[in-house]
Amino acid sequence: MRKAFALAEQANDAGEIPIGAVIVYDNQIIGRGYNQTELLKDATAHAEMIAMSAASATLENKYLQDCTLYVTLEPCPMCAGALVWTKIKRIVFGAADPKSGACGSIFNLAGNNKLNHKIEVIQGVLEQDCEWILKQFFAKKRNGSNGNG
């Protein structure tokens, strides 16, 4: 989770919403990403989506069955849905997302019995740090700073 948090700090430094993600397989990071929606002008360029693409490329497989995603914020419905499609084994997240969380807060796509795959979810890892970086980012936004100085 510390590696994911370091990626969230990179996103923050770039003026992006500070969310970072890593995917681990066999104790190795095989995919990493941080939010790049502003940089890429792409609403789907979430940390998890970028990490999933990198992990699939590394494994040369669309499925991530024996992998764990570590992400600083609970995945949204888009990301949680994509994670179900990859058949990832586990999601570990830091801060809950009470506005759009899809791993238990608002929705539970990760554990929905109606879908073809259920994902183990662990929440609250480095929760205070993950909440803090998001809160300070949005406080700067509200005060008119872009977060870069």
GROMACS elastic network, one bead per residue, 0.5 to 0.9 nm:
[ bonds ]
;  ai    aj funct       b0    kb
    1     5     6  0.61320   500
    1     6     6  0.86274   500
    1    21     6  0.81224   500
    1    22     6  0.78586   500
    1    70     6  0.56030   500
    1    71     6  0.69070   500
    1    72     6  0.73223   500
    1    92     6  0.80668   500
    1    93     6  0.80010   500
    1    94     6  0.79060   500
    1   125     6  0.71991   500
    1   126     6  0.71987   500
    2     6     6  0.61889   500
    2     7     6  0.86973   500
    2   126     6  0.79828   500
    3     6     6  0.50708   500
    3     7     6  0.64526   500
    3     8     6  0.87585   500
    3    20     6  0.80765   500
    3    21     6  0.78718   500
    3    22     6  0.70666   500
    3    32     6  0.88656   500
    3    70     6  0.85926   500
    4     7     6  0.50986   500
    4     8     6  0.63271   500
    4     9     6  0.87911   500
    4    19     6  0.77991   500
    4    22     6  0.55600   500
    4    32     6  0.77465   500
    4    33     6  0.81274   500
    4    34     6  0.81491   500
    4    70     6  0.64026   500
    4    71     6  0.58883   500
    4    72     6  0.63677   500
    5     9     6  0.63266   500
    5    10     6  0.87253   500
    5    18     6  0.85439   500
    5    19     6  0.74328   500
    5    20     6  0.57815   500
    5    21     6  0.77130   500
    5    71     6  0.78133   500
    5    72     6  0.61942   500
    5   126     6  0.85966   500
    5   129     6  0.81264   500
    5   130     6  0.70873   500
    6     9     6  0.50390   500
    6    10     6  0.64496   500
    6    11     6  0.88286   500
    6    20     6  0.71920   500
    7    11     6  0.62996   500
    7    12     6  0.85747   500
    7    18     6  0.79005   500
    7    19     6  0.70817   500
    7    21     6  0.69651   500
    7    22     6  0.85570   500
    7    32     6  0.80726   500
    7    33     6  0.69285   500
    7    34     6  0.56727   500
    7    35     6  0.88097   500
    7    47     6  0.88149   500
    8    11     6  0.50111   500
    8    12     6  0.61627   500
    8    13     6  0.86562   500
    8    16     6  0.87772   500
    8    17     6  0.79188   500
    8    21     6  0.77740   500
    8    33     6  0.87780   500
    8    34     6  0.60805   500
    8    35     6  0.77837   500
    8    47     6  0.86693   500
    8    71     6  0.89671   500
    8    72     6  0.72704   500
    8   130     6  0.84632   500
    8   133     6  0.80498   500
    9    13     6  0.61693   500
    9    14     6  0.86122   500
    9    18     6  0.61287   500
    9    19     6  0.78193   500
    9    20     6  0.77821   500
    9    34     6  0.89067   500
    9   133     6  0.77885   500
   10    13     6  0.50826   500
   10    14     6  0.62774   500
   10    15     6  0.87761   500
   10    16     6  0.84994   500
   10    18     6  0.74822   500
   10    19     6  0.88572   500
   10    20     6  0.82274   500
   10    34     6  0.74782   500
   11    14     6  0.50555   500
   11    15     6  0.63417   500
   11    17     6  0.63338   500
   11    19     6  0.66477   500
   11    20     6  0.73568   500
   11    34     6  0.58259   500
   11    35     6  0.60333   500
   11    36     6  0.72825   500
   12    15     6  0.51253   500
   12    16     6  0.53348   500
   12    17     6  0.61108   500
   12    19     6  0.80065   500
   12    35     6  0.89688   500
   12   133     6  0.80625   500
   12   134     6  0.87282   500
   12   137     6  0.70898   500
   12   147     6  0.71020   500
   12   148     6  0.81344   500
   13    16     6  0.74135   500
   13    18     6  0.83451   500
   13   147     6  0.69955   500
   13   148     6  0.60776   500
   14    17     6  0.88017   500
   14    18     6  0.89001   500
   14    36     6  0.86340   500
   14    39     6  0.84185   500
   14   147     6  0.82043   500
   14   148     6  0.71980   500
   15    18     6  0.80774   500
   15    38     6  0.81064   500
   15    39     6  0.89316   500
   15   137     6  0.85377   500
   15   146     6  0.61518   500
   15   147     6  0.58432   500
   15   148     6  0.64484   500
   16    19     6  0.81910   500
   16    34     6  0.84864   500
   16    35     6  0.61207   500
   16    36     6  0.63205   500
   16    37     6  0.72267   500
   16    38     6  0.64940   500
   16    39     6  0.79448   500
   16   137     6  0.87942   500
   16   147     6  0.88549   500
   17    34     6  0.87071   500
   17    35     6  0.63058   500
   17    36     6  0.82393   500
   17    37     6  0.85411   500
   17    38     6  0.89790   500
   17   134     6  0.72295   500
   17   137     6  0.71012   500
   17   138     6  0.82596   500
   18    34     6  0.74198   500
   18    35     6  0.67981   500
   18    72     6  0.84159   500
   18   130     6  0.87214   500
   18   133     6  0.67445   500
   18   134     6  0.61203   500
   18   137     6  0.72904   500
   19    33     6  0.85865   500
   19    34     6  0.56511   500
   19    35     6  0.57967   500
   19    46     6  0.80270   500
   19    47     6  0.62414   500
   19    48     6  0.87970   500
   19    71     6  0.71820   500
   19    72     6  0.56511   500
   19    73     6  0.63632   500
   19   130     6  0.82869   500
   19   133     6  0.88224   500
   19   134     6  0.79913   500
   20    32     6  0.77194   500
   20    33     6  0.59162   500
   20    35     6  0.67622   500
   20    46     6  0.87261   500
   20    47     6  0.54596   500
   20    48     6  0.76281   500
   20    51     6  0.89364   500
   20    70     6  0.82794   500
   20    71     6  0.57232   500
   20    72     6  0.57469   500
   20    73     6  0.79926   500
   21    31     6  0.81601   500
   21    32     6  0.55922   500
   21    33     6  0.52981   500
   21    34     6  0.61285   500
   21    35     6  0.88379   500
   21    47     6  0.54700   500
   21    48     6  0.56553   500
   21    49     6  0.89929   500
   21    50     6  0.84532   500
   21    51     6  0.63109   500
   21    69     6  0.68752   500
   21    70     6  0.55185   500
   21    72     6  0.66660   500
   21    73     6  0.87971   500
   22    29     6  0.64736   500
   22    30     6  0.75773   500
   22    31     6  0.55657   500
   22    33     6  0.64821   500
   22    34     6  0.88058   500
   22    47     6  0.84214   500
   22    48     6  0.77232   500
   22    51     6  0.60455   500
   22    52     6  0.85733   500
   22    55     6  0.88104   500
   22    68     6  0.82651   500
   22    69     6  0.58080   500
   22    70     6  0.53114   500
   22    71     6  0.65876   500
   23    28     6  0.82855   500
   23    29     6  0.56701   500
   23    30     6  0.58016   500
   23    32     6  0.62704   500
   23    48     6  0.86297   500
   23    51     6  0.64434   500
   23    52     6  0.72573   500
   23    54     6  0.88112   500
   23    55     6  0.66018   500
   23    64     6  0.89804   500
   23    67     6  0.65104   500
   23    68     6  0.55393   500
   23    70     6  0.62560   500
   23    71     6  0.86480   500
   24    27     6  0.59415   500
   24    28     6  0.52760   500
   24    30     6  0.57247   500
   24    31     6  0.71804   500
   24    55     6  0.83585   500
   24    66     6  0.87391   500
   24    67     6  0.55111   500
   24    68     6  0.52436   500
   24    69     6  0.64792   500
   24    70     6  0.79056   500
   25    28     6  0.53413   500
   25    29     6  0.64520   500
   25    30     6  0.64831   500
   25    55     6  0.87919   500
   25    64     6  0.84074   500
   25    66     6  0.65044   500
   25    68     6  0.67694   500
   26    29     6  0.84234   500
   26    66     6  0.80479   500
   26    67     6  0.77056   500
   29    32     6  0.73132   500
   29    55     6  0.83413   500
   30    51     6  0.82614   500
   30    54     6  0.70063   500
   30    56     6  0.83664   500
   30    57     6  0.87956   500
   30    58     6  0.61354   500
   30    59     6  0.77900   500
   31    50     6  0.78678   500
   31    52     6  0.64126   500
   31    53     6  0.74209   500
   31    56     6  0.78765   500
   31    57     6  0.85013   500
   31    58     6  0.74050   500
   32    47     6  0.75971   500
   32    48     6  0.79357   500
   32    50     6  0.68694   500
   32    52     6  0.77643   500
   32    53     6  0.89163   500
   32    54     6  0.67116   500
   32    55     6  0.75767   500
   33    36     6  0.85122   500
   33    46     6  0.78216   500
   33    48     6  0.64805   500
   33    49     6  0.76804   500
   33    50     6  0.50591   500
   33    52     6  0.83542   500
   33    54     6  0.81391   500
   34    45     6  0.83579   500
   34    46     6  0.66404   500
   34    48     6  0.74365   500
   34    49     6  0.89976   500
   34    50     6  0.72250   500
   34    51     6  0.78533   500
   35    38     6  0.82375   500
   35    39     6  0.88243   500
   35    45     6  0.60971   500
   35    48     6  0.81429   500
   35    49     6  0.89472   500
   35    50     6  0.81241   500
   36    39     6  0.52234   500
   36    40     6  0.59010   500
   36    41     6  0.78756   500
   36    42     6  0.76362   500
   36    43     6  0.86141   500
   36    44     6  0.87697   500
   36    45     6  0.53811   500
   36    46     6  0.64236   500
   36    47     6  0.73169   500
   36    50     6  0.87494   500
   37    40     6  0.54519   500
   37    41     6  0.53767   500
   37    43     6  0.53107   500
   37    44     6  0.68270   500
   37    46     6  0.66114   500
   38    42     6  0.69440   500
   38    43     6  0.80631   500
   38    45     6  0.85943   500
   39    42     6  0.79112   500
   40    43     6  0.84595   500
   40    45     6  0.72200   500
   41    45     6  0.82472   500
   42    45     6  0.55005   500
   42    46     6  0.87483   500
   43    46     6  0.74585   500
   44    49     6  0.72065   500
   44    50     6  0.89365   500
   44    78     6  0.80577   500
   44    79     6  0.86534   500
   45    48     6  0.82342   500
   45    49     6  0.62919   500
   45    50     6  0.64263   500
   46    49     6  0.53187   500
   46    50     6  0.63919   500
   46    51     6  0.86601   500
   46    79     6  0.76893   500
   47    50     6  0.53494   500
   47    51     6  0.61518   500
   47    52     6  0.86226   500
   47    71     6  0.79249   500
   47    79     6  0.89514   500
   48    51     6  0.50176   500
   48    52     6  0.59903   500
   48    53     6  0.85926   500
   48    69     6  0.79632   500
   48    70     6  0.88814   500
   48    71     6  0.72380   500
   48    75     6  0.75651   500
   48    79     6  0.63365   500
   48    80     6  0.88270   500
   48    82     6  0.89885   500
   48    83     6  0.84155   500
   49    52     6  0.51144   500
   49    53     6  0.62718   500
   49    54     6  0.86864   500
   49    78     6  0.88581   500
   49    79     6  0.63793   500
   49    82     6  0.76905   500
   49    83     6  0.85671   500
   50    53     6  0.52484   500
   50    54     6  0.62875   500
   50    55     6  0.86434   500
   51    54     6  0.51280   500
   51    55     6  0.60410   500
   51    56     6  0.85558   500
   51    69     6  0.85015   500
   52    55     6  0.50727   500
   52    56     6  0.60570   500
   52    57     6  0.84923   500
   52    62     6  0.89150   500
   52    64     6  0.82527   500
   52    69     6  0.86433   500
   52    82     6  0.85632   500
   52    83     6  0.78883   500
   52    86     6  0.81607   500
   53    56     6  0.52412   500
   53    57     6  0.61779   500
   53    58     6  0.86354   500
   53    62     6  0.85450   500
   54    57     6  0.51003   500
   54    58     6  0.61579   500
   54    59     6  0.86931   500
   55    58     6  0.50148   500
   55    59     6  0.61688   500
   55    60     6  0.81776   500
   55    61     6  0.84521   500
   55    62     6  0.87709   500
   55    64     6  0.76380   500
   56    59     6  0.51480   500
   56    60     6  0.54970   500
   56    61     6  0.51513   500
   56    62     6  0.53356   500
   56    63     6  0.69402   500
   56    64     6  0.69765   500
   56    86     6  0.87663   500
   57    61     6  0.68428   500
   57    62     6  0.80654   500
   58    61     6  0.79350   500
   59    62     6  0.81137   500
   59    63     6  0.86183   500
   59    64     6  0.81410   500
   60    63     6  0.89135   500
   61    64     6  0.73281   500
   62    85     6  0.87352   500
   62    86     6  0.62223   500
   62    87     6  0.89504   500
   63    66     6  0.87626   500
   63    85     6  0.76833   500
   63    87     6  0.57986   500
   63    88     6  0.70325   500
   64    67     6  0.53922   500
   64    68     6  0.82789   500
   64    83     6  0.85792   500
   64    86     6  0.54453   500
   64    87     6  0.57844   500
   64    89     6  0.72908   500
   65    68     6  0.86140   500
   65    86     6  0.70965   500
   65    87     6  0.50857   500
   65    89     6  0.53064   500
   65    90     6  0.87741   500
   66    87     6  0.84914   500
   66    88     6  0.64927   500
   66    89     6  0.54818   500
   66    90     6  0.82135   500
   67    87     6  0.88772   500
   67    88     6  0.56426   500
   67    89     6  0.55464   500
   67    90     6  0.67049   500
   67    91     6  0.88683   500
   68    88     6  0.66410   500
   68    89     6  0.59692   500
   68    91     6  0.57793   500
   68    92     6  0.72559   500
   69    83     6  0.89597   500
   69    88     6  0.77373   500
   69    89     6  0.83688   500
   69    90     6  0.62761   500
   69    92     6  0.60160   500
   69    93     6  0.80512   500
   70    90     6  0.86103   500
   70    91     6  0.61719   500
   70    93     6  0.57786   500
   70    94     6  0.82012   500
   71    74     6  0.70242   500
   71    75     6  0.77728   500
   71    91     6  0.76604   500
   71    92     6  0.63473   500
   71    94     6  0.65771   500
   71    95     6  0.88063   500
   72    75     6  0.88832   500
   72    92     6  0.83768   500
   72    93     6  0.53473   500
   72    95     6  0.61420   500
   72    96     6  0.88764   500
   72   125     6  0.83374   500
   72   126     6  0.80073   500
   72   127     6  0.78717   500
   72   129     6  0.87937   500
   72   130     6  0.55407   500
   72   131     6  0.83661   500
   73    76     6  0.86996   500
   73    93     6  0.57126   500
   73    94     6  0.55173   500
   73    96     6  0.60926   500
   73    97     6  0.65705   500
   73   101     6  0.83443   500
   73   127     6  0.87529   500
   73   130     6  0.69845   500
   73   131     6  0.81223   500
   73   134     6  0.89225   500
   74    80     6  0.87920   500
   74    91     6  0.87969   500
   74    92     6  0.83641   500
   74    93     6  0.55095   500
   74    94     6  0.69439   500
   74    95     6  0.61245   500
   74    96     6  0.51390   500
   74    97     6  0.55622   500
   74   100     6  0.84401   500
   74   101     6  0.54757   500
   74   102     6  0.70598   500
   74   103     6  0.64815   500
   74   104     6  0.85707   500
   74   105     6  0.82861   500
   74   123     6  0.79404   500
   75    78     6  0.78412   500
   75    79     6  0.55912   500
   75    80     6  0.55413   500
   75    91     6  0.88667   500
   75    93     6  0.80229   500
   75    96     6  0.86783   500
   75    97     6  0.78292   500
   75   100     6  0.80217   500
   75   101     6  0.57394   500
   75   102     6  0.58910   500
   75   103     6  0.65618   500
   76    79     6  0.53916   500
   76    80     6  0.59267   500
   76    81     6  0.83903   500
   76    97     6  0.79981   500
   76   100     6  0.54803   500
   76   102     6  0.51067   500
   76   103     6  0.78182   500
   76   107     6  0.88447   500
   77    80     6  0.50774   500
   77    81     6  0.58529   500
   77    82     6  0.84557   500
   77   100     6  0.70833   500
   77   101     6  0.68959   500
   77   102     6  0.50088   500
   77   103     6  0.82815   500
   77   107     6  0.75930   500
   77   108     6  0.86556   500
   77   109     6  0.71253   500
   78    81     6  0.52700   500
   78    82     6  0.62870   500
   78    83     6  0.86812   500
   78   102     6  0.84855   500
   79    82     6  0.50420   500
   79    83     6  0.60660   500
   79    84     6  0.86197   500
   79   102     6  0.83606   500
   80    84     6  0.62465   500
   80    85     6  0.87346   500
   80   101     6  0.87317   500
   80   102     6  0.61038   500
   80   103     6  0.69658   500
   80   108     6  0.85257   500
   80   109     6  0.61491   500
   80   110     6  0.61377   500
   81    84     6  0.51285   500
   81    85     6  0.64310   500
   81    86     6  0.88418   500
   81   102     6  0.84871   500
   81   109     6  0.64661   500
   81   110     6  0.74958   500
   82    85     6  0.50245   500
   82    86     6  0.63311   500
   82    87     6  0.87607   500
   83    86     6  0.50728   500
   83    87     6  0.63592   500
   83    88     6  0.59880   500
   83    91     6  0.87306   500
   83   110     6  0.77718   500
   83   119     6  0.83171   500
   84    87     6  0.50970   500
   84    88     6  0.65932   500
   84   109     6  0.76526   500
   84   110     6  0.63883   500
   84   115     6  0.79263   500
   84   116     6  0.77159   500
   84   117     6  0.58638   500
   84   118     6  0.68906   500
   84   119     6  0.70237   500
   85    88     6  0.79449   500
   85   116     6  0.81369   500
   85   117     6  0.75755   500
   86   117     6  0.89873   500
   87   116     6  0.86659   500
   87   117     6  0.61461   500
   87   118     6  0.77979   500
   87   119     6  0.75122   500
   88    91     6  0.77781   500
   88   117     6  0.86529   500
   88   118     6  0.86987   500
   88   119     6  0.66311   500
   88   120     6  0.88203   500
   89   118     6  0.81217   500
   89   119     6  0.55317   500
   89   120     6  0.63270   500
   89   121     6  0.89070   500
   90   119     6  0.54478   500
   90   121     6  0.58023   500
   90   122     6  0.76950   500
   91   103     6  0.86295   500
   91   110     6  0.85008   500
   91   119     6  0.69281   500
   91   120     6  0.62619   500
   91   122     6  0.62491   500
   91   123     6  0.81521   500
   92   120     6  0.84580   500
   92   121     6  0.59129   500
   92   123     6  0.57032   500
   92   124     6  0.80314   500
   92   125     6  0.71474   500
   93    96     6  0.75631   500
   93   121     6  0.79129   500
   93   122     6  0.64631   500
   93   124     6  0.62371   500
   93   125     6  0.61409   500
   93   126     6  0.83283   500
   93   127     6  0.79704   500
   93   130     6  0.89862   500
   94   122     6  0.87431   500
   94   123     6  0.58914   500
   94   126     6  0.53574   500
   94   128     6  0.78245   500
   94   129     6  0.80602   500
   94   130     6  0.56841   500
   94   131     6  0.76834   500
   95   123     6  0.73515   500
   95   124     6  0.60015   500
   95   125     6  0.77686   500
   95   126     6  0.78295   500
   95   128     6  0.74203   500
   95   129     6  0.84490   500
   95   130     6  0.55816   500
   95   131     6  0.55169   500
   96   101     6  0.66796   500
   96   103     6  0.86458   500
   96   104     6  0.84526   500
   96   105     6  0.66745   500
   96   123     6  0.74060   500
   96   124     6  0.74227   500
   96   127     6  0.80956   500
   96   131     6  0.83186   500
   97   100     6  0.57352   500
   97   102     6  0.81973   500
   97   105     6  0.64094   500
   97   106     6  0.79940   500
   98   101     6  0.59601   500
   98   105     6  0.56563   500
   98   106     6  0.64655   500
   99   105     6  0.80235   500
   99   106     6  0.70311   500
  100   105     6  0.75151   500
  100   106     6  0.60731   500
  100   107     6  0.77886   500
  101   104     6  0.66484   500
  101   105     6  0.50837   500
  101   106     6  0.53442   500
  101   107     6  0.63854   500
  101   108     6  0.80134   500
  102   105     6  0.62824   500
  102   106     6  0.58553   500
  102   109     6  0.56427   500
  102   110     6  0.70997   500
  103   106     6  0.76689   500
  103   107     6  0.61939   500
  103   109     6  0.59928   500
  103   110     6  0.53661   500
  103   111     6  0.72560   500
  103   121     6  0.71508   500
  104   107     6  0.54634   500
  104   109     6  0.78335   500
  104   110     6  0.79196   500
  104   111     6  0.81258   500
  104   121     6  0.87148   500
  105   108     6  0.71833   500
  107   110     6  0.86057   500
  107   112     6  0.89430   500
  108   111     6  0.55650   500
  108   112     6  0.59849   500
  109   112     6  0.50763   500
  109   113     6  0.87237   500
  109   115     6  0.78546   500
  109   118     6  0.81173   500
  109   119     6  0.87212   500
  110   113     6  0.89805   500
  110   115     6  0.86851   500
  110   117     6  0.78748   500
  110   118     6  0.55641   500
  110   119     6  0.50616   500
  110   120     6  0.74307   500
  110   121     6  0.74409   500
  111   114     6  0.88828   500
  111   115     6  0.82921   500
  111   117     6  0.79171   500
  111   119     6  0.58227   500
  111   120     6  0.73600   500
  111   121     6  0.80998   500
  112   115     6  0.57820   500
  112   116     6  0.86633   500
  112   117     6  0.79892   500
  112   118     6  0.64128   500
  112   119     6  0.87926   500
  113   116     6  0.76053   500
  113   117     6  0.77462   500
  113   118     6  0.69538   500
  114   117     6  0.85422   500
  115   118     6  0.72293   500
  122   125     6  0.77274   500
  123   127     6  0.80292   500
  124   128     6  0.82195   500
  125   128     6  0.84505   500
  125   130     6  0.85901   500
  126   129     6  0.55764   500
  126   130     6  0.61851   500
  126   131     6  0.86588   500
  127   130     6  0.51219   500
  127   131     6  0.60267   500
  127   132     6  0.84486   500
  128   131     6  0.51594   500
  128   132     6  0.59686   500
  128   133     6  0.87358   500
  129   132     6  0.50431   500
  129   133     6  0.63229   500
  129   134     6  0.87738   500
  130   133     6  0.56015   500
  130   134     6  0.66089   500
  130   135     6  0.88138   500
  131   134     6  0.53521   500
  131   135     6  0.61198   500
  131   136     6  0.86841   500
  132   135     6  0.51043   500
  132   136     6  0.61191   500
  132   137     6  0.85188   500
  133   136     6  0.53210   500
  133   137     6  0.61551   500
  133   138     6  0.87692   500
  134   137     6  0.51236   500
  134   138     6  0.62941   500
  134   139     6  0.85437   500
  135   138     6  0.53505   500
  135   139     6  0.60370   500
  135   140     6  0.86380   500
  136   140     6  0.61868   500
  136   141     6  0.86006   500
  136   147     6  0.89483   500
  137   140     6  0.53046   500
  137   141     6  0.63248   500
  137   142     6  0.88284   500
  137   146     6  0.85767   500
  137   147     6  0.66394   500
  138   142     6  0.61251   500
  138   143     6  0.85345   500
  139   142     6  0.51529   500
  139   143     6  0.62712   500
  139   144     6  0.87988   500
  139   145     6  0.87612   500
  140   143     6  0.50272   500
  140   144     6  0.63061   500
  140   145     6  0.51387   500
  140   146     6  0.67754   500
  140   147     6  0.60458   500
  141   144     6  0.52012   500
  141   145     6  0.54570   500
  141   146     6  0.60725   500
  141   147     6  0.71683   500
  142   145     6  0.75623   500
  143   146     6  0.89230   500
  144   147     6  0.88284   500
  145   148     6  0.75336   500
  145   149     6  0.76335   500
  146   149     6  0.74441   500
